Amino acid sequence: MQIFPAIDLRGGRVVRLYQGDYNQETVYSTDPCAQAREFLTAGASHLHVVDLDGARDGAPVNFDSIAAIVKQGGLYTEVGGGIRTEARICDYLALGVGRCILGTIAVQDFNFTAEMVKKYSGQIVVGVDARDGYVAVNGWKELSQERGVDFCRRLRDIGVKTVIYTDISRDGAGLGTNLELYQELSAIEGLEIVASGGVSSMKELRELARSGIRAAILGKALYNGRLDLRTVIQEVGAC
């Protein structure tokens, strides 16, 4: 299983939100590059970075911080948050970002998403963030009319190979992840699912791996010490 430690950026700082609420923020570091180096030292080879300001406002507020992280090297980095144009995709790929995550735009402009997937293939993944089973957009503030699982099937049909699926109700809440949901998602043929939101124990990671989930994003559980990244990579990374 691939393990992606997460760095969520807001105003250049490393933060975690509770269930996507921008008013419930915990700051863990003022130095994103140092945080990335800490993950690298612990054995990480992959990194998940989100520009929270970009996700909410559509502007690359934390672009310079992301550029500095990528410039350090050593980590295959995927980036999301406010990526809604091809120009933004090109900007990130030019930095050396491994793949770009389309979120809100994937819902609002499905044709654009299909075009980007056709053009950039595996360098494009889609982040599906769901609350109460329905896809949320614009920094998780608004709900669409489409069920997340159904949307994943539509994405698969246009050539998307990887979806990062987040159950917002579990994100940053320390409640554990939604194993039943990921079992349903893993049954979608031809689509790789990355589990995100609430993963907080080795048992959950092993169960996700047994369900066919090949990657997981870890956030708050690393920052509050519930999970040790080095141990996770050693014990679950080979699953």
C-alpha positions in Angstrom: 0.0 0.0 0.0 1.3 3.5 -0.9 1.2 5.9 2.1 0.8 9.6 1.4 1.4 11.7 4.5 -0.6 14.9 4.0 0.4 18.6 4.2 -2.6 20.9 4.1 -1.6 24.6 3.6 -3.4 27.7 4.6 -1.6 31.0 4.5 1.7 29.2 4.2 1.2 27.2 7.3 0.6 23.5 7.8 -2.9 23.0 9.3 -5.6 20.5 9.7 -9.3 21.3 9.6 -12.1 19.5 11.5 -14.5 18.0 8.9 -13.5 20.6 6.4 -14.5 23.6 8.5 -12.3 26.5 7.9 -13.3 27.9 11.3 -12.0 24.9 13.1 -8.3 24.9 12.2 -5.3 23.6 14.1 -1.8 24.8 13.1 0.9 22.2 13.2 3.8 24.0 11.6 4.8 27.3 10.1 7.5 25.6 8.0 6.0 23.3 5.2 9.4 22.4 3.9 10.5 21.2 7.3 7.4 19.1 7.6 8.1 17.5 4.3 11.6 16.8 5.3 10.4 15.2 8.5 8.1 12.9 6.4 11.0 12.0 4.1 13.3 11.2 7.1 10.6 8.8 8.4 10.8 6.9 5.1 8.0 8.5 3.0 8.4 8.4 -0.7 5.0 10.0 -1.5 3.4 13.3 -0.4 -0.1 14.7 -0.6 -0.3 18.5 -0.6 -3.5 20.6 -0.6 -3.8 24.3 -1.0 -6.8 24.9 1.3 -7.0 28.6 0.3 -7.0 27.5 -3.4 -9.7 25.0 -2.7 -12.0 27.6 -1.2 -11.1 30.6 -3.4 -9.7 29.2 -6.6 -6.5 31.1 -6.4 -3.0 29.5 -5.9 -2.3 31.2 -2.6 0.2 28.7 -1.5 2.0 28.1 -4.8 5.4 29.4 -3.5 5.2 27.0 -0.5 4.4 24.1 -2.8 7.2 25.0 -5.2 9.6 25.1 -2.3 8.5 21.6 -1.1 8.9 20.1 -4.5 12.2 21.8 -5.1 13.6 19.9 -2.1 13.2 16.6 -3.9 12.9 13.1 -2.6 9.1 12.9 -2.6 6.7 12.1 -5.3 4.2 14.9 -4.7 0.5 15.2 -5.7 -1.1 18.6 -5.4 -4.7 19.7 -5.1 -6.7 22.7 -4.2 -8.1 25.2 -6.7 -6.7 23.6 -9.8 -9.4 24.6 -12.3 -7.6 25.5 -15.5 -5.1 23.8 -17.8 -2.7 26.7 -17.2 -2.7 25.8 -13.5 -2.1 22.2 -14.3 0.9 23.1 -16.5 2.3 25.4 -13.8 2.3 22.6 -11.2 3.6 20.0 -13.6 6.4 22.4 -14.6 7.4 22.5 -10.9 7.9 18.8 -10.9 4.6 17.8 -9.3 3.9 14.2 -10.0 0.1 14.6 -10.5 -2.5 17.2 -10.1 -5.8 16.6 -8.3 -9.0 18.0 -9.9 -11.8 18.6 -7.4 -14.5 21.2 -7.8 -13.9 21.6 -11.6 -14.4 17.9 -12.1 -18.0 18.3 -11.0 -18.6 21.7 -12.5 -17.0 21.1 -15.9 -17.0 17.3 -16.6 -16.0 17.9 -20.3 -12.9 19.8 -19.2 -12.0 17.0 -16.9 -12.4 14.4 -19.7 -10.2 16.6 -21.9 -7.4 16.9 -19.3 -7.5 13.2 -18.5 -7.1 12.5 -22.2 -4.3 14.9 -22.6 -2.3 14.3 -19.4 -3.4 10.7 -18.5 -1.9 9.5 -15.2 -0.8 13.0 -14.2 -4.4 13.8 -13.5 -6.3 12.3 -10.6 -9.7 13.4 -9.3 -10.5 14.2 -5.7 -14.0 13.2 -4.8 -15.0 14.7 -1.5 -18.4 13.5 -0.2 -20.7 14.5 2.7 -23.6 12.3 3.5 -22.8 10.4 0.4 -23.0 13.4 -2.0 -20.1 15.2 -3.7 -19.1 18.4 -2.1 -17.4 21.3 -4.0 -15.8 24.7 -3.4 -13.8 23.8 -0.4 -16.5 21.4 0.8 -18.9 24.3 1.4 -21.5 23.2 -1.1 -23.2 19.8 -2.0 -23.9 18.7 -5.5 -26.8 16.5 -6.5 -24.7 13.4 -7.3 -23.8 10.5 -5.1 -20.0 10.1 -4.7 -20.0 6.4 -5.8 -22.0 7.2 -8.9 -19.6 10.0 -9.8 -16.7 7.7 -9.4 -18.2 5.4 -12.0 -18.6 8.2 -14.4 -15.0 9.3 -13.9 -13.9 5.7 -14.6 -15.8 5.8 -17.9 -14.0 8.9 -19.2 -10.6 7.3 -18.5 -9.8 8.5 -14.9 -7.5 5.8 -13.4 -7.2 7.1 -9.8 -9.7 8.8 -7.5 -8.9 10.2 -4.0 -12.1 9.7 -2.1 -12.7 11.6 1.1 -15.6 11.1 3.5 -15.8 14.6 4.9 -17.6 13.5 8.1 -14.5 11.5 9.1 -11.8 13.9 8.0 -9.8 15.3 10.9 -12.4 14.0 13.4 -10.5 11.0 14.8 -13.5 8.8 14.2 -11.8 6.2 12.0 -12.4 5.7 8.3 -15.5 4.5 6.5 -14.4 0.9 5.8 -17.8 -0.1 4.3 -17.7 2.8 1.9 -14.2 1.9 0.6 -15.3 -1.8 0.2 -18.0 -0.5 -2.2 -15.6 1.8 -4.0 -13.0 -0.9 -4.4 -15.5 -3.0 -6.4 -15.5 -0.4 -9.2 -13.5 -2.2 -11.9 -10.7 -0.2 -13.6 -10.5 2.5 -10.9 -7.9 2.8 -8.2 -9.2 4.3 -5.0 -7.0 6.3 -2.6 -8.6 6.3 0.9 -8.6 9.7 2.6 -10.3 11.0 5.7 -10.2 9.5 9.2 -7.6 6.8 8.8 -6.3 6.4 12.3 -5.1 2.9 13.0 -2.9 0.1 11.7 -6.0 -2.2 11.8 -7.9 0.1 9.4 -4.9 0.3 7.0 -4.7 -3.5 6.9 -8.4 -3.8 6.3 -8.3 -1.2 3.6 -5.5 -3.1 1.9 -7.5 -6.4 2.2 -10.4 -4.6 0.5 -8.3 -3.8 -2.5 -7.4 -0.2 -1.6 -3.9 0.4 -2.8 -3.1 3.8 -1.3 -4.1 5.9 1.8 -3.6 9.5 2.8 -2.7 10.1 6.5 -3.2 13.4 8.1 -4.3 14.2 11.6 -3.4 10.7 12.9 0.3 11.5 12.1 0.2 15.0 13.6 -1.4 13.9 16.9 0.8 10.8 17.2 -1.9 8.1 16.9 0.1 6.7 14.0 3.9 6.7 13.6 4.8 7.2 9.9 7.9 5.1 10.0 6.1 2.2 11.6 3.2 2.5 9.1 5.5 2.4 6.1 7.4 -0.6 7.5 4.4 -2.6 8.4 1.7 -1.6 5.9 3.7 -0.2 2.9 4.4 -3.8 1.6 0.7 -4.8 1.8 
